[in-house]
């Protein structure tokens, strides 16, 4: 009897220990928090939430603060729009308030919404297409609430980056761009056809022009060579002319030197003649005086002839 009781005790202890281990594994790897408080809020989407599923994580700047609890579809006949309320379970243990902060140790969801808390759909993986919900502060997005759709505390929704990109792409006038592209393609095709028709003639004309240019270059080369030969001859003649002129200048220079020497000697002789002590100067002065006396006599005779022309025939009477 005691052995059976001991075996039952061991089996019971084993079961208890196994249950505790199983609960620990579930809590550690399944992120199950039985003793932590949680709070349900809702985010109402109007656009597609493709890729979002129940249990998807809810992050705040990369930190998991909750998970998706439920996803439903509501249609409001008043405005004829469809709404998708996504219930989010926020784990209060993941969010803490800094000590000595105003407002006490509890976090007020309404204050966070007033400060710009918004929820948005975020694409986790382009391969799997899975999405999650990302929370962040963005005061530029107005807080639009939907009290007719849900009674839970609501976090306003903002457009995700992918949704903004999608809206931007939808605003692009693809039809007009396609029409312009077709027109441009037709223009390119027409231009290609025209070039296909006119290109051979253009190539032939370019070839003819090239041949003519080559002939002109050849003729210019021959003319330049002829001109160079003539220039060489002209330069040779000019060199000979310059040599001849140099020789002539040398000869004329020697002649001028002799002439200047002769002139110098003549001037020295004239200077000797014109000197006041020179005999030739005295003879020249006497000759000049005689010439002057003769000229005076001639003037007197000329005056007598003017008064009495008969003197030339009869002479002077004593």
Backbone torsions as a table, in degrees:
resi	resn	phi	psi	omega
1	UNK	NA	-42.3	179.6
2	UNK	-67.4	-32.0	178.7
3	UNK	-68.3	-41.5	178.7
4	UNK	-63.5	-40.5	179.3
5	UNK	-65.0	-39.2	179.4
6	UNK	-65.5	-41.0	178.9
7	UNK	-65.5	-41.4	178.2
8	UNK	-63.8	-38.3	178.4
9	UNK	-64.3	-42.5	178.8
10	UNK	-65.0	-43.0	178.8
11	UNK	-63.0	-41.9	179.0
12	UNK	-63.4	-42.3	178.4
13	UNK	-64.2	-39.5	178.6
14	UNK	-63.3	-41.6	179.3
15	UNK	-64.7	-43.2	-179.9
16	UNK	-63.0	-46.1	179.7
17	UNK	-62.4	-41.0	177.9
18	UNK	-63.0	-41.4	178.5
19	UNK	-64.0	-41.2	178.6
20	UNK	-63.7	-43.0	178.3
21	UNK	-63.5	-41.0	178.9
22	UNK	-63.9	-42.1	178.2
23	UNK	-64.1	-38.4	178.6
24	UNK	-65.3	-41.9	178.9
25	UNK	-63.6	-42.6	179.3
26	UNK	-64.0	-41.6	-179.7
27	UNK	-69.4	-34.7	-176.2
28	UNK	-77.8	-45.1	-173.0
29	UNK	-101.7	-17.2	178.8
30	UNK	-100.8	5.3	179.0
31	UNK	53.3	38.9	179.2
32	UNK	-93.2	126.8	-178.7
33	UNK	-122.4	95.2	-177.4
34	UNK	-76.4	-25.2	-174.3
35	UNK	-107.0	9.6	177.8
36	UNK	-103.8	144.0	-179.7
37	UNK	-80.8	149.4	-179.9
38	UNK	-137.1	166.7	-178.0
39	UNK	-144.6	136.4	180.0
40	UNK	-95.7	130.4	173.3
41	UNK	-131.1	174.8	-176.6
42	UNK	-135.9	146.2	171.8
43	UNK	-125.2	123.2	-175.1
44	UNK	-99.3	118.4	179.2
45	UNK	-104.9	150.3	174.2
46	UNK	-114.6	-26.3	177.8
47	UNK	-86.7	177.3	-178.9
48	UNK	-66.0	138.0	176.5
49	UNK	-115.7	38.2	-178.7
50	UNK	-58.1	133.7	-179.3
51	UNK	96.7	-11.9	179.0
52	UNK	-91.2	130.9	-178.6
53	UNK	-133.6	166.4	178.3
54	UNK	-65.8	134.9	-177.1
55	UNK	93.9	-5.8	178.9
56	UNK	-63.5	143.9	-176.9
57	UNK	-71.1	151.5	174.0
58	UNK	-117.0	116.8	-174.0
59	UNK	-113.9	154.0	171.1
60	UNK	-122.5	102.9	-177.9
61	UNK	53.8	42.4	176.5
62	UNK	92.7	-11.2	179.9
63	UNK	-97.2	124.6	-179.7
64	UNK	-71.1	125.3	-179.9
65	UNK	-122.2	1.2	179.9
66	UNK	175.0	-165.8	-179.3
67	UNK	-151.8	165.3	179.5
68	UNK	-81.1	126.7	-177.5
69	UNK	-94.9	-43.9	-178.8
70	UNK	-154.9	155.2	177.9
71	UNK	-133.7	124.0	179.5
72	UNK	-132.7	171.1	179.9
73	UNK	-124.0	127.1	178.8
74	UNK	-122.6	138.3	176.3
75	UNK	-116.9	124.7	-179.0
76	UNK	-98.7	110.0	-179.1
77	UNK	-69.2	-14.0	-179.1
78	UNK	-70.4	-47.4	179.0
79	UNK	-107.4	2.2	177.5
80	UNK	55.4	45.7	177.7
81	UNK	-126.9	152.3	178.1
82	UNK	-100.8	136.7	180.0
83	UNK	-124.6	146.8	-179.8
84	UNK	-121.7	93.6	176.3
85	UNK	-75.5	126.9	177.5
86	UNK	-112.5	112.1	-179.1
87	UNK	-82.2	128.7	-176.8
88	UNK	-115.7	132.8	175.0
89	UNK	-98.6	110.1	179.0
90	UNK	-89.8	132.5	178.7
91	UNK	-93.3	111.3	-176.8
92	UNK	-65.2	-25.7	180.0
93	UNK	-68.7	-16.7	179.5
94	UNK	-87.8	-9.3	-177.2
95	UNK	-122.0	129.5	-177.1
96	UNK	-130.9	154.5	178.7
97	UNK	-105.4	136.0	178.6
98	UNK	-62.5	141.0	-179.2
99	UNK	-62.3	152.8	179.0
100	UNK	61.0	21.5	176.7
101	UNK	-83.7	147.8	178.6
102	UNK	-69.1	142.1	178.9
103	UNK	102.9	-3.3	176.8
104	UNK	88.0	-179.6	-175.1
105	UNK	-78.6	-7.9	-177.3
106	UNK	-95.4	150.4	179.8
107	UNK	-95.5	126.2	178.7
108	UNK	-95.2	117.6	-179.7
109	UNK	-62.5	-37.9	-179.3
110	UNK	-64.5	-38.4	177.4
111	UNK	-65.4	-39.2	179.0
112	UNK	-65.9	-38.5	177.2
113	UNK	-66.2	-38.5	178.2
114	UNK	-65.6	-30.6	178.4
115	UNK	-82.1	-0.8	174.8
116	UNK	110.6	17.3	178.8
117	UNK	-66.7	124.7	-179.2
118	UNK	-135.5	153.6	177.6
119	UNK	-112.3	140.4	179.8
120	UNK	-143.3	153.2	179.0
121	UNK	-82.5	129.8	-176.8
122	UNK	-124.5	131.2	179.0
123	UNK	-79.8	117.9	-178.6
124	UNK	-76.6	-43.8	-174.1
125	UNK	-145.2	131.9	175.7
126	UNK	-73.6	-22.5	-178.2
127	UNK	-77.7	-51.5	-177.9
128	UNK	-86.0	-22.4	-178.7
129	UNK	77.7	9.4	-179.9
130	UNK	-74.8	146.3	-178.7
131	UNK	-126.9	160.5	173.2
132	UNK	-137.7	-179.0	179.3
133	UNK	-109.0	130.1	-179.2
134	UNK	-113.1	127.3	176.8
135	UNK	-101.7	141.9	176.7
136	UNK	-166.2	168.7	179.1
137	UNK	-93.3	129.6	179.3
138	UNK	-153.3	93.7	-177.2
139	UNK	-73.4	-13.6	-179.8
140	UNK	-72.3	-17.1	179.8
141	UNK	-93.9	123.8	179.9
142	UNK	-67.6	148.7	-179.0
143	UNK	-84.2	99.8	179.0
144	UNK	-101.6	117.3	-177.4
145	UNK	-109.0	161.4	-176.9
146	UNK	-133.0	76.1	-178.8
147	UNK	-66.5	-20.8	179.5
148	UNK	-76.6	-20.3	-175.1
149	UNK	-92.0	-38.4	-175.6
150	UNK	-144.7	155.4	177.3
151	UNK	-105.9	-4.8	178.6
152	UNK	-76.2	159.2	173.7
153	UNK	-59.0	131.6	-171.3
154	UNK	-112.0	134.3	172.5
155	UNK	-98.0	121.6	-179.3
156	UNK	-58.2	153.5	-175.6
157	UNK	-106.5	143.7	172.7
158	UNK	-123.6	157.1	179.7
159	UNK	-72.1	137.7	176.5
160	UNK	-77.1	171.5	179.3
161	UNK	-61.9	-41.3	179.3
162	UNK	-65.0	-39.4	179.2
163	UNK	-67.7	-38.6	176.3
164	UNK	-63.5	-41.8	177.5
165	UNK	-63.3	-39.9	178.9
166	UNK	-64.1	-43.8	179.2
167	UNK	-64.3	-38.9	178.0
168	UNK	-63.5	-42.3	178.9
169	UNK	-66.6	-34.6	178.6
170	UNK	-67.9	-27.3	179.4
171	UNK	-80.1	-13.0	178.7
172	UNK	-72.2	126.5	-179.2
173	UNK	-74.0	78.0	-176.9
174	UNK	-63.9	-34.4	-179.5
175	UNK	-64.4	-45.6	178.2
176	UNK	-64.2	-41.1	178.9
177	UNK	-62.4	-39.5	178.8
178	UNK	-64.4	-41.6	178.6
179	UNK	-63.9	-43.9	177.9
180	UNK	-63.4	-37.4	178.9
181	UNK	-66.0	-40.2	176.8
182	UNK	-62.8	-43.7	178.5
183	UNK	-61.3	-43.4	179.0
184	UNK	-64.3	-38.4	179.3
185	UNK	-66.1	-39.5	177.1
186	UNK	-64.3	-40.4	178.2
187	UNK	-63.6	-41.8	178.8
188	UNK	-64.8	-40.2	178.5
189	UNK	-63.8	-44.6	178.0
190	UNK	-62.0	-42.3	178.2
191	UNK	-63.8	-38.3	178.1
192	UNK	-64.0	-40.7	178.4
193	UNK	-64.4	-43.7	179.2
194	UNK	-62.6	-41.6	178.4
195	UNK	-65.7	-36.3	178.7
196	UNK	-64.1	-33.8	179.4
197	UNK	-81.2	-40.0	-173.6
198	UNK	-93.3	-14.6	-175.4
199	UNK	-65.4	-40.3	178.2
200	UNK	-59.9	-44.9	178.0
201	UNK	-62.9	-39.2	179.0
202	UNK	-65.5	-39.7	178.9
203	UNK	-65.6	-41.5	178.2
204	UNK	-62.7	-42.1	178.9
205	UNK	-63.8	-40.5	178.6
206	UNK	-65.5	-37.0	177.8
207	UNK	-66.3	-41.9	177.9
208	UNK	-63.2	-44.4	178.0
209	UNK	-61.1	-38.9	178.4
210	UNK	-65.0	-41.0	178.5
211	UNK	-63.8	-44.6	178.4
212	UNK	-62.7	-40.0	178.9
213	UNK	-64.4	-38.8	178.9
214	UNK	-65.4	-40.9	177.8
215	UNK	-64.2	-42.2	178.9
216	UNK	-62.7	-39.8	178.7
217	UNK	-64.8	-39.2	178.3
218	UNK	-64.1	-45.9	178.8
219	UNK	-62.5	-41.3	178.6
220	UNK	-63.8	-37.2	178.4
221	UNK	-64.0	-43.3	178.3
222	UNK	-63.4	-44.2	-179.8
223	UNK	-62.2	-39.8	-179.9
224	UNK	-65.9	-40.1	178.6
225	UNK	-64.8	-43.3	177.1
226	UNK	-61.0	-44.7	179.5
227	UNK	-62.8	-36.7	179.0
228	UNK	-65.0	-40.7	178.2
229	UNK	-63.7	-43.2	178.7
230	UNK	-64.8	-39.9	177.8
231	UNK	-62.8	-38.0	177.5
232	UNK	-62.6	-42.7	177.8
233	UNK	-63.1	-45.4	-179.3
234	UNK	-61.3	-44.0	179.3
235	UNK	-63.5	-36.5	176.7
236	UNK	-63.9	-42.8	178.2
237	UNK	-64.0	-41.6	179.1
238	UNK	-62.9	-38.6	178.5
239	UNK	-63.7	-42.8	178.3
240	UNK	-64.6	-40.8	178.7
241	UNK	-62.0	-40.7	179.2
242	UNK	-66.3	-39.1	177.8
243	UNK	-63.6	-43.3	178.1
244	UNK	-61.9	-44.7	179.0
245	UNK	-61.4	-37.7	178.6
246	UNK	-64.9	-41.8	178.0
247	UNK	-63.2	-43.3	179.2
248	UNK	-63.2	-41.0	178.9
249	UNK	-64.1	-37.3	177.2
250	UNK	-63.2	-44.0	178.9
251	UNK	-63.7	-47.4	-179.9
252	UNK	-63.7	-31.9	177.5
253	UNK	-65.0	-42.8	178.2
254	UNK	-64.8	-41.6	177.8
255	UNK	-61.2	-44.6	179.2
256	UNK	-63.7	-34.9	177.8
257	UNK	-63.5	-43.3	177.4
258	UNK	-64.0	-44.3	179.8
259	UNK	-60.5	-43.5	179.6
260	UNK	-64.3	-36.7	177.8
261	UNK	-64.5	-41.6	178.3
262	UNK	-64.0	-43.8	179.5
263	UNK	-61.7	-38.1	178.9
264	UNK	-62.5	-44.0	178.4
265	UNK	-63.1	-40.9	179.1
266	UNK	-61.8	-43.6	179.5
267	UNK	-63.9	-37.6	178.2
268	UNK	-65.6	-38.6	177.8
269	UNK	-64.3	-43.5	178.3
270	UNK	-62.6	-37.5	179.0
271	UNK	-65.4	-39.3	176.5
272	UNK	-65.2	-38.4	179.7
273	UNK	-66.4	-42.5	-175.6
274	UNK	-80.6	0.0	179.1
275	UNK	-67.6	145.5	-176.9
276	UNK	-67.4	-21.9	-179.4
277	UNK	-95.7	-0.4	-177.0
278	UNK	-78.7	141.5	176.4
279	UNK	-66.1	-39.6	178.4
280	UNK	-61.9	-34.3	177.8
281	UNK	-66.3	-40.1	179.1
282	UNK	-66.1	-42.3	177.6
283	UNK	-63.9	-39.2	-180.0
284	UNK	-66.6	-37.1	178.5
285	UNK	-67.7	-40.4	179.2
286	UNK	-64.9	-40.3	178.6
287	UNK	-64.6	-38.7	179.5
288	UNK	-66.4	-35.6	178.9
289	UNK	-68.6	-40.6	177.8
290	UNK	-62.7	-43.5	179.0
291	UNK	-61.9	-38.1	-179.7
292	UNK	-68.0	-39.8	178.5
293	UNK	-66.2	-41.1	178.1
294	UNK	-62.3	-42.4	179.6
295	UNK	-64.3	-35.9	179.3
296	UNK	-67.6	-39.5	178.0
297	UNK	-64.7	-41.7	178.7
298	UNK	-63.3	-36.3	178.9
299	UNK	-67.8	-39.5	179.0
300	UNK	-66.4	-42.0	177.7
301	UNK	-64.1	-38.7	179.2
302	UNK	-65.0	-35.3	179.0
303	UNK	-68.9	-39.1	178.5
304	UNK	-65.3	-38.2	179.5
305	UNK	-66.8	-37.0	178.8
306	UNK	-65.7	-35.0	-179.0
307	UNK	-80.2	-33.9	-177.7
308	UNK	-139.3	89.5	-178.3
309	UNK	-61.7	-18.8	-177.0
310	UNK	-71.1	-10.1	179.0
311	UNK	-61.5	-29.5	179.8
312	UNK	-67.4	-27.1	-178.5
313	UNK	-97.4	-40.6	-171.4
314	UNK	-103.1	-19.0	-178.5
315	UNK	78.5	-175.8	179.2
316	UNK	-85.9	135.0	173.2
317	UNK	-90.1	137.3	179.6
318	UNK	-68.6	NA	NA
